[in-house]
């Protein structure tokens, strides 16, 4: 694949999110002004909530994230990213639970999420992923400065 094709794919997927046309909220993670990762959150669709066994009365957000620069792996940055993101999301949104679904084989990610308070609930997606959840802590006061280390 050539670069213009990849760039077109990235624009097609993320431009509607950046423009607010799709209710998935993307963030670029920077360290010392250098972009090193990506995070996003979204309200879990009712059909997905039902598939996972959650009642429709719960407000559930899903999150996704990654660090895209390998030299920043295994330095605790991912744990800091996820902890600050979930704390802020819990405070700023009407959220009961935050969920994510890392692959079972991605032990580094699973350990990171467990450090942040996520609990394994069950295996999903043909048993290749963990459904993990974190109860929102709506009583925590967090400000935008908590995103900055």
ABEGO torsion letter per residue (X at the ends): XBAAAAAAAAAAAAAAAAAGABBBBBBBBBBGGBBABBBBBBBBBAAAAAAAGBBAABBBBBBBBBBABAAABGAGAAAAAAAAAAAAAAAABBBABBBBBBBAABAAAAAAAAAAGBBBABBBGGGABBBBBBBBBAABBBBAAAABX
